Amino acid sequence: MIKLSPIHFQTTYPLSHQYDAIKSRVSEILGRFLADSSIYNFNDHDKSLTFTSERLILEKGSGRQRILLLFSNPHPHSLQWGMFLSPSITGRQNLFWKGMLDAGWFKLPEINPSAERMAEIFLNLDYESPFEVLFYCYYSFSTRYPEDLVKLFGKEYFNKVIEPEAREGFERIIQEETPEVVVTFNKGVYNLVSAEPIGKYIDRLKAGEVIRRKIKDVDNDGPIFLTYPTGWRYDLNHQEYRRKNLEKVKDLVLRGAEK
């Protein structure tokens, strides 16, 4: 059972007549994480599902360039550990952290901090960087894989409730937090919020291209960048490819601030 942290929040989905069908699928899709009632809590009486999610948004700014890191949806394992992109079940660090550190986006005050300590570091801006970094998930509900959202809730509930709510939440966070730049690691989310969708892109990144477009339908001139997925390791040189792309994105963001 998780200990709620400052980056956690809870939401309730009223499921109504779809409650029984959704609940019948949940064990297969969520697996062992379903047993953690602090993440998922089905209420048979009012046919609703209350769940815990995560976002790391600062209460007040620092004057640094504000960057929004945009992910698809939380992983229940990270919720249990207390921070986005927590170490794997075997204790292996998520590739995201090495890539961002190697590319110089930020420098941590200590080596290999715990997930809980990592949340404190970013909430308190206790890291060296020209940026203040926000962490946000497009979809609030946590699953092991993003595609499990439609499998669990079904197309009707997903299209009528979850997707519109996600779009509204993203537009609100852009308007309220006014990030100068959004960086995402998920092509599906990029295509939902970018003014121009993209097809196959990994080879384009490997060839040195930087993928960026305007964010559609929001009053914000900042671009959205698409980089490698957080778990991408399907090349012998995956760490170097990731570092180079993230370094290029970082340098473009910094040059934009100098104009």
N, C-alpha and C positions, 0 to 999 in steps of 0.2 A: 504494500500500500504506500502511495506516494505521500510525501510531506509537501503541502502546497507552498510554493515559493512566490516571490513578488512577480515572477514572469508568468505564473499560472492564472487562468480565469476559467469560469464554468458557464456553460450554456445548456439550455434545455430545448430539445426538439419535440414538439407535439406530433405524434405519429398517427393518431386517430385510427382509422380503419386499416391502415397498413402496418399497425403495430405487430400483430402476430406473425405476418409474413417476414418482416424485418428481423424480429427476434429469432425466428426459426433458422435464419441464415448466419446469425452472428457468431456462433461458436466456431464454425468452419473457417470464417474469414478472419476473426480476431485471435483465434487460438488461445494460448495460455494467458494472454493479456486480459481476456474477458473476466478472469477471476478477480482482478483488481477493481473493486467497487469504487475506489477513489478516482478512477479514470472513466469507467462506464457504469451507469446505474439505471437499470430499467425499472420503471414504475408501472406495475400491472394495473393499479387502480385508475390512474388518469391516462394510461397508454402514452407514456412519454419516455424520453431517454435524456438523462442529464449526463454531461461529459465534461472532462477537463481538457483544456487546450493550453497553448503557450504563445506569447508574443513578448518581445523585449523592446519596450518603448520608453525613452527617457522622460522623466517628469519635467526636467528643464534642460535647456541646451547649454552648450559650452562655447559656441562661436565657431567651432570647427565646421568643415563641410559635412553636411548630413547625408549619409548613405543608407538606403533601405535595401537590405538583403532579403529577397523574396523567394520563399520556398513553396512547395506544393501544399503539403499538410504535415502535421506533426507525426512522428513515429512514437508509439506508446512506450517504447524502451527509453527514449529521451525524456519523456514525461516522468518516468519512474526515477531517472537519474537527476532530473532537475535543471536540464539545460539543453538547448538545441544541439543536435549532432553530437550526442554523448558517445563515449567509447562503446564498442560492440560488446556483446555478451561475453566474449573472450577477453575483453579489456583492451582491444586494439583501437587506437585513436582513429577517428573518422578522417578520411583524406582531405576533407574540407579545411581543417585547421592547418595542416602542413602546407597546403597550397596557398592559403591566404598569408601565412607567416613567411613562407619562402618568397612570395611576391612583394612583401613589404607593406601590406595593408595596415598592419598593426604589429606592435611588439608587446608581448605579455610581461608582467612584472615578475613572473616566476615560471619555472619549467614544469610542464605537465600538471597544471592545477586540476583539482577535482571538478566535476561537472557543476556542483553547487558553487564552488569558488569561482568558476568561469562566469556564471551568471552574475555574481557580485562584481567581478571585474568590469563587465560591460555595462552593468547598471550604474556603477559609480565612476565610469570613465577612467578606470585605473589602469590604462594602457597607453603606450606611446603611439600616436598616429596623427596625421593631419585630418582625420575623419572622426566623426562620431557615428557609430554603427548601430543601426536598428535591425532587429530580426523580426520577420513577419511571415506568417503562412497564409496563402490565399484561401485555403479551406481550413476551417477550424477543427474538424473531426479527425482524430488520429487513426491511422491504419498502418499495417505493415508495408503496403504498397499503395500508391495513389489511385491506381485503377480499381482498388477494392471499394472505393466510395460508391461507385455505380453498382457494383456487384451486391453490396450490402443493402443500399437504400432503394435500388431499382431506378430505372430511367425517369419515371413520372415524378417521384419525390425529389430526385436529384435536380431535375430540370425546373421544377416549380418552386422548390424551397431552397436547396443548398446552393445552386449556382447563382441565382439572383442575390441571395444573402451575401455570398462571397464577393460578387462584383460591387455591391453597395459598400461592403466593409473596406474593400481595397480603395475605392474612390474616396471614402471618408478619411482613410489613413493618409492618402496623398494630400488631400486638402488640409487636414489638421496638422500634419507633421512636416509638410513641404520639403521632402527630401530633394536634394539637387540631382540625384542620380538613383536609379533602381538597378540592381544587379540580380538576375535570376539564374537558377541552375537547372531549370526545368522547362523543356521546350513547350509542353502543353500549356503551362501557365503563361509563358512568353506569348504564345499565339492568342491567348485570351485577352491580354492587355496591351499588346503592341499594335500600332497603327498598321503594320504590315506583317502578316504571318510568314512563317518560314517552314521549309520542308527539311530535307536531310541537311545536317549542318556540321557534324563532327569532322568530316574531311575538310570542310572549309576552315574550321578552327585550327586543325593540324597544319593547314597550308599557311597559317599566319593571319587569317582574316579576323577582324573584330566585328562582331555582329551587334548592331544597335539600331534602334528606331525610336520614334516618339511614342509616348503613351497615349492611347486613344481615349477620347471622350473625357478628358480631365483638363482643368485649367492649370497646367504645369508644363513648362517648357523643357524640363529635364528629360533626358533619354532613359531608355531601358536597355541594358546590355544582357546578352545571353552568353553564358560560359558553359563549361563542361558540367555534367551532372555531378553531384557531390560524391557519388559512389563509382564514378567511371574509372575503370582500371584496365580497359581492354586493349592495351598496347604496352609493349615492354618499356617504352619511354613515357608512360602516362604522367608521371610526376613532373617531368620536364615540360611536356606539352601544357599541362595545367598551369605551371608556374609562369610560362611565357605569356599565355593568354591573359591571366590575371594581372600580370605586370603591365601589359599593354593597356588594359582597361584602366588600371590605376593611374598610369601616366596620362592618359587622355582626360580622366576626371580632374587631375591636378592642373593640367594645362588649361582646361576650361575655367577653372577657378581664377587663373591668372589674367584672364581677358578683362 
